[in-house]
Amino acid sequence: MELNSQRVRKLAPENDPLKMGMGWTEADLDKPQILVESTFGDSHPGSAHLDQLVGRAMEGIRDIGGKGARYYTTDICDGIAQGHDGINYSLAHRDMIANMIEIHGNSTGFDGGIFIASCDKSVPACLMGMARLDIPAIMITGGVMDAGPNLLTLEQIGMYSAMYQRGEIPEETLTEYKHHACPSCGACSFMGTASTMQITAEALGLMLPGSALMPATCEDLKKYAYAAGKRVTELAREGRRVSDIVTMKSFENAIMVHAAISGSTNSLLHIPAIAHELGMEIDADTFDRMHRGAHYLLDIRPSGRWPAQFFYYAGGVPAVMEEIKSMLHLDVMTVTGKTLGENLEQLKADDFYGKCEDYLKKWNLKRTDVIRTFDNPIGSDGTVAILKGNLAPEGAVVKHSAVPKEMFQAKLRARPFDCEEEAIEAVLSHKIHPGDAVFIRYEGPKGSGMPEMFYTTEAIASDSELGKTIALITDGRFSGASKGPAIGHVSPEAAAGGPIGLVEEDDLIWIDIPGRRLEIIGAGGKELSAEEIERILEQRRMAWKPKKPKYTKGVLKLYSEHAVSPMKGAYMI
């Protein structure tokens, strides 16, 4: 089998001298050539340490007779982008990173690739890029940061900030929390989107078993990076591509793991986008179907008790998979060249779980304190649901594992806002009352890039009364750290003429999570028949006028014009 790099060398005579001009030897030119792409940069703690893993991967490639080439596409941080229009770039930059990976890979002619990232959009971006290139490839994730004093984690800062703004804690206390919430590099230490997507990468079979979501400070992480460098070079020689590994069964495994860990709702944007790159279609209804009856096991924040570093201590992805084995396709292939079932048996033979539990013992915890058994789950009906109705004809997503039981069925009064800034001001100034449905619209992909409504969800969830008596409904999305009565991804979005843009003050809203319904059932505070509601909505639809585009140039103009529905993955076409 001729390597792609050698085929390209024959076609481009400048190839060899240009590579030798940066230090390659004549012998290097004949070796398997491996793209080592990372999001390293001084952008945030999830990426600032990745060059160490790049270096170890390069060593692994070298030591098995390959030649690595380092490329960088630095990502942004959702946390740093919060609270201003910077967050509007968050989802769009996923697709831009994937585009750069495609450009880097296809313009040069590599035989394989290592992809190294940690965070919310960079991990799915790498997975999309890997799939688009469809070369032999392995993902390395940069792990998770340590928790701070008293197990302080970053997602609590939004809650403490809301408490400060309401006058419940002094500024000195908030400052103390802010200065100690991120004590190391790595992704944020809760089961947010970054942690969820690291786990997804392993669940898809594209990481070495047991390597996802390790503590970033753990020396074992560098060992995995070295081993991945060696293994991807072997994959290049074998010619085993991403599409030879990832099948629909692989995606179904990833969704079952997503249910078991109470993963971020943003996975409903990312997993379909990754599948699309491989010519497979997964939509939000797939998640709803597979979550029904799925067992939710993971006691990790924001829904659970422990910071995310404890996930690895309890055995990581393999431990979760062992518990839900009966619901997985164990015959799927992985980057090891073995099936998932074979990998799980090998980990037991290598005493993987014993090594992990040595870390957990330091905290006087058992594995089942973090990862419940299949027969003793936290919940047994998954963790997300897709709601539909005249308010969301294409659907809306809710993480019901984070919703108070009081809100599983509720009739509420609509309080619509056309941007997040107006909504959060109303919440913090006590203009929102029990029984309200707070709407934030024109925040979908076509409206403003689909930013997170993180601060508003935190302001609501941190209010003991509002957190159990109101709902937040939006065509935007939520941080993976969000909890409480939050319904997002409402589709079609307001900017596309969706019914959420037609909601008026004092409309009556019916939420029925068990029944999977999200309906407008009344107007002017009065409940009406379905026929009357449809007539009212039609009148409003005729009077509705689209807002002027928020962005008229640059990346967000491109994204708003080309992004598909959130129910399909919000990727660009």
N, C-alpha and C positions, 0 to 999 in steps of 0.2 A: 504493500500500500504506500503510495507516494504521499508524503506530508504536504499540506497546503503551502507551507512556507517555501518548500523546495520548488513547487510548481510556480509560485509567484517569482522566485529568483530567476527562473528561466525567462519569464515574461518581461522583467524589469532589470536591465543590466546595471542601472544605477543603485539597485538595492544593496548589493554587497559593499561597494565602496562607502556608501553613506553610513551603513552600520559599523563598518570598520573605523570610520571617522569619529565614532563616539566610544571606541575602545574594544569593540568586538574583535576576536581573533578569527583567523581563517577556520579553525576548528569549530568555533561557536556557530558559524554560518550553517554548518551541516546538522546541528542539533535540533531537536524539537523546540520550536520557539513559542513561548508562553506569555500571553498578555497578563500582566499583574495590575489590575485596575482597582483603585481604591478611592474613597472619598476623604482621604487624609487632608487635613488643613487645620488652621487655627480658627475654626468656625464654632466649635462647641466641644464639650467633653466626650461626646460620642465618636468624634473623628480625630481629635488631637493626638491620640496615641496610636493610630492605625499604622503609622510608618514602621513601628516596631514589628507588627505582624507582616507587613510587606517585606521587611528584611528577612524574617525567618522563612517566609514562603520562597523568597528568592534563593535562600540557602538550600532549601529542600529541592528546588528545581535543579540547581547546580549540581548537587551531590548525587543526583540520579542520571545526570548526563543531558539535562535540558539547558535552555538559555532563557532567562526571564527578562521581560522589558516592563519597566514601571510607567504607568500612566495614572493621572489623577483627575478626578472630577469632583471637587469639593462640594459638599452639600450645605444647606442652611439648616438652622435649628428652629423648630417650631416654637420652642420656649422663648428664645430671643426675639422671634418675630411676632410674638403675641402682643396684643394691646395697641397695635397700629397697623397700617396697611401692608406692612411686610408679610403678615400671615397670608395675604392673598396669593403670594407666590408659592406657598408651601406645596400644594398639590400639583401645580403646573411644573414645578421643578423636578418632580418625579419623572415626568415624561422627557424633560430636557436632559437629565442624566442618562436615561435610557438611550436617547438619541446620540449622545456623545460616545457611549459605549459602542453603539452600532458603528459610528464613524471611526473610532479608534480601531475596532476589530477588523472591519471590512476593508479599510483603506490600506492596511499593512499586510495582512495575510498571516494570521497566527494559526498555530496548530491546537491550541488549548488556551484556557483562561482561568485565572484565579480572580475572584471578585470579593473585595473586602469592604464592609460597611457595618454600621451599627444601628442606624436610626430609622425613624418613621417612614420617610420617603426614599432614603438611599438604599435600604435593603430591598424593597419591592422594585426600585429602579434597576438595581443590579440583576435581580431575577428576571425582569422584563428584558434587559439587555442580553443576558445569557441566552434566554429563549430565542430572542431575535437573531442573534449570531448563530445559534445552534451549532456550537463547537463543543468538544470535550471541555467540561468546566466544573469547578467546585466553588462553593460559597464559603467564605470565612466571616463570621460575625465578631464584632469587637467586644461583645459581652456587656455586662451591666455594672454600673457604678455601685460602690458600697453605700449603705445607708449611713446617715449622720448620727449624732448623739441621740440616744433614746429612740433609735430606729427612725429618725426623721427622714422623710423622702420628699422629693421636689413637688409631687402633685399636691402636697398639703399646703404649699405656699399660696396657691390661689384661694384656698379656704381661709388661711390666716390673713391674707390681704383684704378679703371681703369683711372679715371680723374687724380689722383695723378701721376700714372705711365706715363701718357702722358704729365705731367708737367702743367696741367690745374688748380690744386689747390695745396697749400703748404702742407707739411707734418703735420704742426700744425693743420690745418683744418681737415685733415683726422683723426688725433688722437682725436680731440674733438668729432667728430661724433662717432668714435668707442667707446669712453668712456661713451656715453649716449644713445646708441641704444637699450640697454636691461636693462631697469630700474626695472624690477621685474621678478619673476618666471613666468612660463607659456610658451606655444608654441609661436613661432615667430608671430608678429602681422601683418600678411598679409594672403591672401588666397592662401597659399602654400599647400604643401601636408599634413602637420600636421592639419591645420585648415580644409582642405577638408575632411580628414578621420575622424576627430571628428564629423563633420556634417553627414558624411556617416553612422557612428554608430547609430546616432539617426534616420536617415532616414530609416534604416533597421528595426527599431522597437526595438532595443536592449538597449536603454537608456530611462531614465525617460523623458517625454516630456518637451522640453525647456531647457534641462541641457547641451546641447553641446555648446562648444566654448564660455563659459562664461569668463569674465575677471578672471584671476587666483586670483586676489586680492579681489574679491567679496565674502562677507561672505555667500551669498546664495549658493555658490558652496559646502561649507561644509554641508549645510542643505540637499542638494541633495544627498551627499555621505551617510549621515545618513539614509535618506529615502530609498536609494537604498539598504542599508544593511538590512533594515526591509523587503523590498519588495522581495529580492532574497530569504530570508528565507521562505516567503509565497510561492514563486514559487517552492521551494524545496518540501514543503509539498504538493503542488498541482501536482507536477511531470511534470510541463510544461517545455519542453526542448527547446533548440535553434531551432531545426528542426521543432518544433510545431509552431514557430513564423515566421521564415524567409523562405519565399517561393520565387519563381521566380517573383511574383508580387512585393514582397518587394525589390528585386534587381532592378526591373524596376522603382520603386519609387525613389530609391537611384540614379539611372542614370538620371532621370528627375530633381532631385534636383541638381545633379552635373552640368547639363546644365544651370540651373537657377543661379548658383553661380559662373560660369566660374571656375570650380574646376581644380585642378592640373591634368596634363597629367599622373602623376604617378598612378592615380586612375585606369587607364587602365591596370596597373600591379596588383593592390591590389584587386579590386572588383572581377575580374575573379578568383584570388587565393582564396578568401574567399568562393566564390560560389563552387569552386572545392571541398573544404572540406565538403560541404553539398551534393555532388553528382550532382551538377548542372554545366552546362558549359555555360560560357559567354565569348565571344571573343570581339576583338576590333571592329568587324563589328557591333556588337550589339550597341555599343556606337554611331557609325556613323549613324546607322538607327534611333536611338531614339533622337539624337541631331538635326536631320533635322526637322525644324519647331518648335523646342523648344525655349522658351522665356528666354533670359538672362537678369537678373534683378539686380544683386548685384554690387553696386558701391564701391567695396573694393579693395585695392591694392593687387597685383601689377598692375592689369589692370585698377583699379578704383582709386578713390580719397582718401578713408578713411582707417585708420588702422582697423584691424580685431576686436578690442574690441567693435567697433561701431555696429558690427553684432548683438550682444546680445541686445544692447541698442535699436535696431530697431525691436526686436521681435524674433530674432534667427530663427532656423529651422521652428518653427510653422508659423512664419510670411511669410516665403518663401512658405511654403506648402499652406497657405491660398490663396496666389496669383496664384499658379499653380494647384489649387484644381481640375480643370477640366481635368488635365492630370495625375492624381494620382489614384491609387487603394485605395479607402478609407476603404475598407472592410478588409484590412490585419490586422492580430493580432499583438499586441505589448506586451512588458513585463508588462504593467500595468494590463493585462488581459482584456483590452478593445481594440476595433479596432482603427485604426488611425483616422477615422472620429469622433468617440466618444471622443478621446483624444483632438482633436482640439476644439470640442464644450465645453469640460470641461475647457480648458484653457481660453476660452472667459468668461465662467461663473465665473471663479476665478479671473478675471481681470488681467491675466498674462501680457497682452500688456500694460495696464496702468502702471504697475510696471516697465516694461522695459522702457517705454517712459519717466518716471521720470528721468532716467539717461540721455536720449538723450536730454532732455530739457536743461540740464546744458551746452550743446554745441550749443544751439540755432539752433538745427536741427530738421527736421521732419522725420518720418519713411521713407517717400518716397524719402528723400535725400540719403538714404542708400540702401533701398530695393524698387526698382521701382514697379509700379503696372503692372499687366499682360498686360494691354492695352497700357502701355507706356514703353515698354522694352528698354534696351540698344541695344539689338539685338534680332532678331526673327528667327535665324537659328542655334540655339545652339552655342557651343563654341569650339568644337573639331571636326576634320575630319580625316578620314583614307584615305590616298593616296596610290594608287597601280600603278604598271607598271613594266617595265623591270628592273628598279632600285630597286624596293621593291615588289617582287611578292607576298609576304605574307602580306605586308602592312607597313605603317609608319604613325606616328601620328603627327598632328600639332594642336596647340591651335590657331585657326584662329581669335579668339577674341582679341588676342594680336599681330596679324600680321598687319603691315601697309597695307592699301588697295593697294598700289602700287605693293606689292609683291604677290597678289592673283593669278596673272598669270605672269610668268617671264621666259625668256630664259637666262640662266647664263652659265658662264665658270667655269669648275671644277678646284678646287684647293685642291687636296687630301692630308691629313696628317694621319699618322698611330697612332697618340696619341694626347691627348689634349694639352700637353705641347708645342709641335711644332706649333699647330694651334694658341694658344693664343699669342705666341711670334710673329707670323706673323701678327696678328691683331694689337697688340700694337706697333709694329715697322713700321706700315704703309706699309706692303708688300701686304696687301689685298686691293683691289680696287673695286669701284662700278661695279656691273655686275658679281662679283665672287660668286661661290657656294663653301663655305668652307666645306670640308668633314673631319669628325673625325671618324675614323673606328678602328676596333679591340678593341672597348670599350663596346661590348655587354656582356651578361651573360657568354658566353663561352670564350670571349676574355680577359676580366679583371674584371668581376663581375658586369658590367653595372653601372659604376659610373655616377654621374651628370656632365654635361658640364657647370656648373654654371658660372665660371669665364669667359669663352669664350663668353657665351651669354650676360653677363653683359658688357664685353668690346665692343661687337658689338652694343648692344642696347643703350649704353651711348654715342656712336659716332653718331652725328646727321646726317651725310651723309651715313655711312655704314648701320645704322639701317633701312634705307628705300631702300637700293639698293643691298644688298647681302642676301644670305641665309646661315644658318648653317644646315648641314645635317649629321646625325650621327646614328650609331647603338647603341650608348649609350642612356642616358636619360637626362632629364633636372630637375633642381630644380623646385618646385612649384612656386618659386619666379620669374622664368625666363619669359621674355617677348621678343617680337620681332620676326623676321622671322626665327624660329627654328623648324626643322623637326627631330623627333627622333624615336627611337625604330625600325629603318629600319631593316626589316626582309626578308629573312634570314640574319643574321649578317655576317660580314666579316670572322670571325673565323670559321664559319660553311660553308664557301664557297659561301656566298651570293654575288650578283652582286656588292654591294657597295665596295667589295674588289677588283673589277676589274676596277674601275674608274681610269682614267689616266688624267694627266694635259691637260687642254684645251679641254676635252670632253665638249659637249654642253648638258646642263641639262634643261628640261622643267618642270616647276612647274605649276600646274593648280588646285588650291584649289576648286573652284566651280565644276570642272569636276572630282575631286578626282584622279588626275594623278600625277605621279612622274616618269619621263622617261629620259633615255639617248637618245638623238636625233641626236647626232653628235660626231665626233672625229677629233682631230687636228684642232679644230676651225671651222670645216666645217659641215653643216647640211647634214645628210644622210637619206636614206630610212630605214624603219623598217627592211627590209631584210638585208641590208648592216650592220646595227648595230648588228643584231643577229649574223652574220658571224664574225664580229670583236670580239664580246663578247665570242663566242665559241673559237676563237683562243686564247684569253686571258685566258679563263678558262682552256684550256689544258696546258698552260704555268704556271698557278698559283700553288704555293706551300704553304701549310699551315704553319703558323708560329709555332715555338715551343711554347708549353703551357707556359703561363706567371707564373703560379703557379703549383708547383709539389708536394706540401704537404699542409696539413692543410685544414681549412674551405673553402678557395677559390678554392682549387683543387676539393673538393667535389661539391661545387656549380657549377663550370664550367662544370663538367662532368654530372650533373644531372638536370640542370635548363632547363625548356621547353622554347619555343619561347616567347619573350615579347608580341606577339599578343595573347597569351593564358594566360599570367599572370606571366611568369618567375619564377614559383614556382618549387621546387625540386621534382623529382619523383624517 
